[in-house]
Amino acid sequence: MLSEIVDVVLKSLYARSASLYNHSMVTGRLAQQLVVAGDLWRDYDPQQAHIAGLLHDAGKLFLPDAILLKSGPLDDTERGVMELHPIWGGQFCQGTVLETFKQVVLQHHEKPDGTGYPLGTREVCFEARIIQVADTLAALMDDRPYRREILHPHFLLRQVRETVEGLFAGEKERKVLHAVRVVLGLAEGKHARPPLSLVTT
């Protein structure tokens, strides 16, 4: 049942926007790889991370086309609407077989310092932090009308490091940064994947 519902969500994402679908697929794969490469499976089941990554932007299904499909940067008003998508995604999961993923979907843009959105909460679950790292990396690899994709591993690492350092500390930070290096092919690890292999068509 769960896999069937997730498949319906993915098909719905694709129907709204192929780029949104591709981004969700890449985020799911990255999330799973980060958990495995960082030896974080005791904290987060890799398959659950994969599904959460696939679902993280489900709330964008409820955005108007004028915002979702806009070919340039959003203005402040549009950005305010866009930043509601985690709430809509959490509501979408609530009371269904996707309930397990509600908190992750709701919190995947929140930050421990309270500067995130939509609620500005400082209490961010570990799972949402992993999805945020995967989401950030996937977004940098997206080819968008107003910005070309970034595929240089060292540049990607520099960009994602700031996200990781803002979300984790101590041993968890070390493990997640190592996982990012492995996924980008910048560290030894049997689970490494070159960035280009993550791009769906």
C-alpha positions in Angstrom: 0.0 0.0 0.0 2.7 2.5 1.0 4.7 1.9 -2.3 1.5 2.4 -4.3 0.7 5.7 -2.6 4.2 7.0 -3.0 4.0 6.0 -6.7 0.8 8.0 -7.1 2.4 11.0 -5.4 5.4 10.8 -7.8 3.1 10.6 -10.8 1.3 13.6 -9.5 4.5 15.5 -9.1 5.5 14.6 -12.7 2.1 15.7 -14.0 2.7 19.1 -12.4 6.3 19.5 -13.3 9.0 17.2 -14.7 11.7 19.2 -12.9 9.9 18.8 -9.6 9.6 15.1 -10.1 13.3 14.8 -11.0 14.3 16.9 -8.0 12.3 14.6 -5.7 13.8 11.5 -7.2 17.4 12.9 -6.8 16.7 14.0 -3.2 15.4 10.5 -2.4 18.4 8.8 -3.8 20.8 11.2 -2.1 19.1 10.9 1.3 19.4 7.1 1.1 23.0 7.3 0.0 23.9 9.8 2.7 22.5 7.6 5.5 24.4 4.5 4.2 27.7 6.3 3.4 27.7 8.1 6.8 27.0 4.9 8.7 23.8 6.6 10.1 21.5 3.6 9.6 21.1 3.2 13.4 19.5 6.7 13.5 17.6 6.6 10.2 16.6 3.6 8.1 17.9 4.1 4.6 14.7 3.1 2.9 12.7 5.5 5.1 15.2 8.2 4.1 14.6 7.4 0.5 10.9 7.6 0.7 11.0 10.8 2.8 13.2 12.4 0.1 10.7 11.4 -2.5 7.9 13.0 -0.6 9.6 16.0 0.9 8.1 18.5 -1.7 4.6 16.9 -1.9 3.2 20.2 -0.6 4.3 21.9 -3.8 1.4 20.0 -5.5 -0.8 22.7 -4.0 1.1 25.7 -5.4 -0.4 27.7 -8.2 1.2 27.3 -11.6 2.2 30.9 -11.6 4.6 30.2 -8.7 5.5 26.5 -9.3 6.3 26.9 -13.0 7.8 30.5 -12.9 10.9 30.6 -15.0 12.7 33.2 -12.9 13.3 34.0 -9.2 10.3 34.5 -7.0 9.4 37.9 -5.6 8.8 38.3 -1.9 5.0 37.6 -2.1 5.5 34.5 -4.2 8.3 33.4 -1.8 5.9 33.7 1.1 3.4 31.4 -0.6 6.2 29.0 -1.6 7.3 28.8 2.0 3.9 27.3 3.0 4.6 24.1 1.0 6.0 22.2 4.0 2.7 22.8 5.9 0.6 21.6 3.0 2.9 18.6 2.6 2.5 17.7 6.3 -1.3 18.1 6.0 -1.2 15.9 2.9 0.6 13.1 4.9 -1.6 13.4 8.1 -4.1 10.6 8.7 -2.8 8.5 5.9 -0.3 5.7 5.4 2.2 8.6 4.9 1.7 9.8 8.5 5.2 8.5 9.4 6.7 11.1 7.1 4.6 14.1 8.3 7.2 15.6 10.6 10.0 15.2 8.1 8.0 16.9 5.4 6.9 19.6 7.7 10.4 20.3 9.0 12.7 19.9 6.0 13.3 23.7 5.8 13.6 24.4 9.5 16.9 25.2 11.2 18.1 24.7 14.8 18.8 28.4 15.1 15.2 29.2 14.4 15.8 31.0 11.1 14.1 28.3 9.0 10.5 28.1 7.8 7.5 27.7 7.8 7.3 27.7 11.7 10.7 28.9 12.7 11.0 26.1 15.2 14.4 25.2 16.8 13.3 21.6 17.4 14.2 19.9 14.1 14.2 16.1 14.0 17.3 14.3 12.8 15.5 12.8 9.8 14.4 16.3 8.6 18.0 17.5 8.9 19.2 14.6 6.6 16.5 15.4 4.1 17.5 19.0 4.1 21.1 18.2 3.3 20.0 15.9 0.4 17.5 18.6 -0.7 20.2 21.3 -0.7 22.6 19.1 -2.7 19.9 18.1 -5.2 18.8 21.8 -5.7 22.4 22.8 -6.5 22.5 20.0 -9.1 19.2 21.2 -10.7 19.4 23.0 -14.0 17.1 26.0 -13.6 16.2 28.8 -16.0 17.9 31.4 -13.9 20.9 29.2 -12.8 22.9 26.5 -14.4 23.3 23.2 -12.5 26.5 22.8 -10.4 28.3 19.5 -11.0 31.8 20.1 -9.8 32.2 18.0 -6.7 34.6 20.3 -4.8 32.3 23.3 -5.3 29.2 21.3 -4.3 31.0 20.2 -1.1 31.9 23.8 -0.2 28.3 24.9 -0.7 26.7 22.0 1.2 29.2 22.2 4.1 27.5 25.4 5.3 24.2 23.6 5.4 25.6 20.6 7.3 27.4 22.8 9.8 24.2 24.6 10.5 22.3 21.4 11.1 24.7 19.1 13.0 27.4 19.2 15.5 30.1 16.8 16.8 30.2 13.3 15.6 27.0 13.6 13.6 28.4 16.6 11.7 31.6 14.6 11.0 29.6 11.6 9.7 27.3 13.6 7.5 30.2 15.6 6.0 32.0 12.3 5.3 28.9 11.0 3.7 28.6 14.0 1.4 32.3 13.5 0.4 31.6 9.8 -0.3 28.5 10.5 -2.4 30.4 13.2 -4.4 33.3 10.8 -5.0 35.7 12.8 -2.9 36.4 10.2 -0.2 36.9 6.5 -0.3 33.8 4.4 0.4 32.0 1.5 -1.2 28.8 3.5 -1.4 30.2 6.4 -3.4 28.1 7.6 -6.4 29.3 10.2 -8.9 26.8 13.2 -9.1 25.9 12.7 -12.7 24.5 9.2 -11.9 21.9 10.9 -9.7 20.3 12.9 -12.5 17.1 11.5 -13.8 15.7 12.1 -17.3 
